[in-house]
Amino acid sequence: MLVPDPKVVRKLLTRYASLRIAQAESETSTTARELEDVSYTLCVMMGTTSIHDAIAKADALLMGERPTDPDGESGLSLAV
C-alpha cells in the first residue's frame, strides 16, 4: 500500500474541517458538493470507504504511525 504525502493529507483534513464549519453555518449546494468531493478524496487516499475511518487513518499518519491495511500489513513509505 502506498502511503500518501502527509502535506497533502493535512491540506485535505484542513479543507474538510473548513467545509464542515461552513456547512454548519449555512448549508449550500456548493458547500455540500465540495464537502462530498473532499470526503471522497480522503477516503480514496486513505484506502477506506468511510470518512470517519479516513480521518482516523489520516490522523494516525500525521502522528507518525504507519497506517495498516485491513489484512494488517504495514504500508511501505516511498518518501525519502
N, C-alpha and C positions, 0 to 999 in steps of 0.2 A: 504494500500500500504506500502510495506517495504521501508525504507529509506537506501540507500547504504552507506557504510562506506566512510566518506569524504576522508580518506587517499587513498583508492583505486581509488576514483573518481579523486583526484588530480593527482595520478600517470598516470591514463589513459589520462587526459587532457594534461599532460606534454608530454606523448608519442605521442598523436595526433598532438600536435604543432610541435614536432621534426620531425615527419614524413612528415607533410605538408611542412616544410622548406626543408627537404631532397628531396622531390618530386619536389619542385620548382627549386632546384639547378640542379638536374639530375634525371629525371624520369626513374625508372627501374621497371621491373615487380615485383621484390621482395618488393620494397618500396610501390608500388601500392597495393599489396596484404596485406601487414602489415597495411597500412592505412585503407583498407576496413575492416579488422578484428577489429581494434581498434574502428572504427566508429560504426560498428555493436554492439560491446560490450557496448559502451557508450549509444547507443540507447536502448538496452535491459535494462541496469541498470537504466536508467532514465525514462523508460516507454514511449518512443517516437518512431516515425518512421522516423524522420528527424534529421540529425546530428546537424543542426542549433538549433532545439528545445532541443536536448540533451545537447548541450553546454550551452544554456541559463538556463536550469534546473540545470545543474551541477554548474554553476556559482552561482545561487541562493542558492543552497545547501551549497556551500563553504562560502558564505557570511552570513550564519546563518539563512536564510529564510527557511521555510518549504515548499518544493515543493507540488503542488496540482495536483490532477488527473483531467482529462477532466470534471468530474462532480462537480469539486470544493471542493472535500473532501480533507482534510489535511491528509498527511501520518503520521502514528504513528512511532516514532523512537523507535527502540528496543535497542539502545545503552544506556549504563549506564554511 
